[in-house]
């Protein structure tokens, strides 16, 4: 059995961020959204509107008055921040966060995010087992609440859906090189008729460049037929009209 996750938003200020967070939860297969003391009021019309198809998550969102009440049912608490916090707490990278939760089995894990303006307070952080720093550009570390939630949702989703993430690349079936060689031979013949290869001493290098261009394409049989038709039609003489 996999771990179960709860996303805890501490005193969020904007209903839009709550709605966008709910949508991200549903995108990646989560459904447990918890809010403490929302500054935008609850229920919130903007939160529901922004959640789009995640109304079910909004409707069953649990509301608590304080942090300690919101986290009491969890076995492990991770708090998230875009910057390192000056607090006596285990700070881990996103990579190590994923390693830790991967080792856990059948645990209730709380993921705690702070309000938009100030982030988590030191009191909030004191309830966490770990502080996870979300990597970002050192030039601008301030991150939107719903974006932070989305990143964490996606990283856990990848961890739990390895086969889905690593599905084989689309294979369109590459056409045979012999067919392409015949088409390029026709192209070179048509170009010679048009006196394309000038000056003559550069003919060899120009043909090599043409080969490099077309052999790099990895066209399938249908695409080769189209290419052959195009080149063939361009080589035909135009009929003279009376």
C-alpha positions as CSV (number, residue, x, y, z in Angstrom):
1,X,0.0,0.0,0.0
2,X,1.3,3.5,-0.9
3,X,1.6,6.4,1.5
4,X,-1.4,8.7,1.7
5,X,-0.8,12.4,1.3
6,X,-2.5,15.5,2.7
7,X,-1.8,19.0,1.4
8,X,-2.0,21.5,4.2
9,X,-2.3,25.2,3.2
10,X,-1.6,27.4,6.2
11,X,-3.7,30.7,6.2
12,X,-3.9,31.1,2.4
13,X,-4.8,34.6,1.4
14,X,-6.3,34.1,-2.1
15,X,-9.2,31.9,-3.1
16,X,-7.7,31.7,-6.6
17,X,-4.6,29.9,-5.2
18,X,-6.7,27.5,-3.2
19,X,-8.7,26.6,-6.4
20,X,-5.6,26.2,-8.5
21,X,-4.0,24.0,-5.8
22,X,-7.2,21.8,-5.7
23,X,-7.0,21.5,-9.5
24,X,-3.3,20.4,-9.3
25,X,-4.2,17.8,-6.6
26,X,-6.8,16.3,-9.0
27,X,-4.4,16.4,-12.0
28,X,-2.0,14.2,-10.2
29,X,-4.3,11.8,-8.3
30,X,-4.6,13.4,-4.9
31,X,-7.7,14.4,-3.1
32,X,-6.9,15.5,0.5
33,X,-6.8,19.3,0.8
34,X,-6.6,20.9,4.3
35,X,-6.8,24.6,5.1
36,X,-6.1,26.5,8.3
37,X,-7.8,29.9,8.9
38,X,-8.2,31.0,5.3
39,X,-7.9,34.8,5.1
40,X,-10.2,34.9,2.0
41,X,-13.1,33.4,3.9
42,X,-14.7,30.0,3.4
43,X,-16.5,28.8,1.4
44,X,-14.9,30.9,-1.3
45,X,-16.5,31.5,-4.7
46,X,-13.1,32.3,-6.4
47,X,-11.6,29.1,-5.1
48,X,-14.4,27.0,-6.6
49,X,-14.2,28.9,-9.9
50,X,-10.5,28.5,-10.3
51,X,-10.6,24.8,-9.4
52,X,-12.5,24.2,-12.7
53,X,-13.2,20.4,-12.6
54,X,-11.9,19.8,-9.0
55,X,-15.2,20.9,-7.3
56,X,-15.2,17.6,-5.4
57,X,-11.9,18.4,-3.7
58,X,-13.0,21.9,-2.9
59,X,-16.3,20.6,-1.4
60,X,-14.6,18.2,0.9
61,X,-11.7,20.4,1.9
62,X,-11.2,20.3,5.7
63,X,-10.9,23.6,7.5
64,X,-9.1,24.0,10.8
65,X,-8.5,27.0,13.1
66,X,-4.8,26.3,13.7
67,X,-1.8,24.3,12.4
68,X,-1.5,21.8,15.2
69,X,-5.2,20.8,14.7
70,X,-4.6,20.4,10.9
71,X,-1.6,18.1,11.2
72,X,-2.7,15.9,14.1
73,X,-3.7,12.9,12.0
74,X,-0.3,12.6,10.1
75,X,2.7,10.4,10.8
76,X,5.2,12.7,9.0
77,X,5.1,16.4,8.2
78,X,7.2,18.1,5.5
79,X,7.1,21.9,5.2
80,X,8.0,23.5,1.9
81,X,9.9,26.7,1.3
82,X,11.7,28.4,-1.6
83,X,14.5,29.6,0.7
84,X,16.5,28.0,3.5
85,X,15.1,28.9,6.9
86,X,17.1,29.8,10.0
87,X,15.6,27.2,12.3
88,X,16.9,24.1,14.1
89,X,15.2,21.6,11.8
90,X,16.4,19.0,9.2
91,X,16.6,20.8,5.9
92,X,16.4,18.5,2.9
93,X,16.5,18.9,-0.9
94,X,13.6,18.0,-3.1
95,X,15.6,15.0,-4.2
96,X,16.1,13.7,-0.7
97,X,12.5,14.4,0.2
98,X,11.5,12.0,-2.5
99,X,14.0,9.4,-1.2
100,X,12.6,9.7,2.3
101,X,8.9,9.2,1.2
102,X,9.9,6.4,-1.1
103,X,11.2,4.4,1.9
104,X,8.1,5.0,3.9
105,X,5.2,2.5,3.6
106,X,1.6,3.0,4.6
107,X,2.3,6.4,6.3
108,X,0.1,9.4,6.4
109,X,2.2,12.2,5.2
110,X,1.4,15.9,5.6
111,X,2.7,18.4,3.1
112,X,2.6,21.9,4.6
113,X,2.7,25.2,2.6
114,X,2.7,28.7,4.0
115,X,0.7,31.9,3.2
116,X,1.5,33.8,0.0
117,X,3.0,36.9,1.6
118,X,5.2,35.6,4.3
119,X,5.5,31.8,4.0
120,X,5.4,29.5,7.0
121,X,6.2,31.0,10.4
122,X,8.8,29.5,12.7
123,X,6.0,28.2,14.9
124,X,4.5,26.4,11.9
125,X,7.9,25.0,11.0
126,X,8.3,23.7,14.6
127,X,5.6,21.1,13.9
128,X,7.4,19.7,10.9
129,X,9.8,16.7,10.7
130,X,11.6,18.2,7.7
131,X,11.9,21.5,5.8
132,X,12.1,21.0,2.1
133,X,13.7,23.7,0.0
134,X,12.1,23.9,-3.5
135,X,15.0,24.7,-5.9
136,X,14.6,27.9,-7.9
137,X,16.7,30.7,-9.4
138,X,18.8,32.5,-6.8
139,X,17.7,35.8,-8.5
140,X,14.1,35.2,-7.7
141,X,13.1,32.7,-5.0
142,X,9.6,33.9,-4.3
143,X,7.2,31.3,-5.6
144,X,3.4,31.3,-6.0
145,X,1.6,29.0,-3.5
146,X,-0.3,27.0,-6.1
147,X,2.8,26.7,-8.2
148,X,4.7,25.2,-5.2
149,X,1.8,22.7,-4.7
150,X,1.8,21.8,-8.4
151,X,5.6,21.0,-8.3
152,X,5.3,18.8,-5.2
153,X,2.2,17.0,-6.7
154,X,4.1,16.3,-9.9
155,X,7.2,15.0,-8.2
156,X,5.3,12.6,-6.0
157,X,3.2,11.5,-9.0
158,X,6.4,10.7,-10.9
159,X,7.7,8.7,-8.0
160,X,4.5,6.6,-7.8
161,X,3.9,6.3,-11.5
162,X,7.3,5.3,-12.9
163,X,6.0,3.1,-15.7
164,X,3.6,5.8,-16.9
165,X,6.4,8.5,-16.9
166,X,8.9,6.2,-18.7
167,X,6.5,5.0,-21.4
168,X,8.3,4.3,-24.7
169,X,8.7,7.1,-27.1
170,X,6.3,7.4,-30.0
171,X,7.6,5.2,-32.9
172,X,6.3,6.2,-36.3
173,X,8.3,3.6,-38.2
174,X,11.3,4.8,-40.2
175,X,11.2,4.2,-44.0
176,X,14.0,2.2,-45.7
177,X,17.2,4.0,-46.6
178,X,17.1,2.4,-50.1
179,X,13.9,4.2,-50.9
180,X,15.3,7.5,-49.6
181,X,18.5,7.0,-51.7
182,X,16.4,6.5,-54.8
183,X,14.5,9.7,-54.1
184,X,17.7,11.7,-53.5
185,X,19.2,10.3,-56.7
186,X,16.1,11.7,-58.5
187,X,16.6,15.0,-56.7
188,X,20.2,15.3,-57.8
189,X,19.3,14.5,-61.4
190,X,16.7,17.2,-61.4
191,X,19.0,19.7,-59.8
192,X,21.7,18.9,-62.4
193,X,19.2,19.6,-65.2
194,X,18.6,23.0,-63.6
195,X,22.4,23.7,-63.5
196,X,22.0,24.0,-59.7
197,X,25.5,22.8,-58.8
198,X,27.6,25.9,-59.4
199,X,30.5,26.2,-59.3
200,X,31.2,22.6,-60.4
201,X,34.1,22.0,-57.9
202,X,31.5,22.4,-55.0
203,X,29.2,19.7,-56.4
204,X,30.5,17.0,-54.1
205,X,30.2,19.0,-50.9
206,X,26.7,20.3,-51.9
207,X,25.5,16.7,-52.4
208,X,26.9,15.7,-49.0
209,X,25.0,18.6,-47.4
210,X,21.8,17.4,-49.2
211,X,22.4,13.9,-47.9
212,X,23.0,15.1,-44.3
213,X,19.8,17.1,-44.4
214,X,17.5,14.4,-45.7
215,X,19.0,11.3,-44.0
216,X,18.6,13.1,-40.7
217,X,14.9,13.4,-41.2
218,X,13.9,9.7,-40.2
219,X,10.9,9.9,-42.5
220,X,8.4,7.0,-42.6
221,X,7.2,5.2,-45.8
222,X,4.2,7.5,-46.3
223,X,6.4,10.6,-45.9
224,X,8.9,9.2,-48.4
225,X,6.2,8.6,-51.0
226,X,5.1,12.2,-50.6
227,X,8.6,13.5,-50.9
228,X,9.2,11.3,-53.9
229,X,6.1,12.7,-55.6
230,X,7.0,16.3,-54.9
231,X,10.5,15.9,-56.3
232,X,9.3,13.9,-59.3
233,X,6.6,16.6,-60.1
234,X,9.2,19.4,-59.9
235,X,11.3,17.6,-62.5
236,X,8.6,17.4,-65.1
237,X,8.6,19.9,-67.9
238,X,5.7,22.3,-67.9
239,X,3.3,21.9,-70.8
240,X,3.2,24.9,-73.2
241,X,-0.2,26.5,-73.6
242,X,-1.2,27.8,-77.0
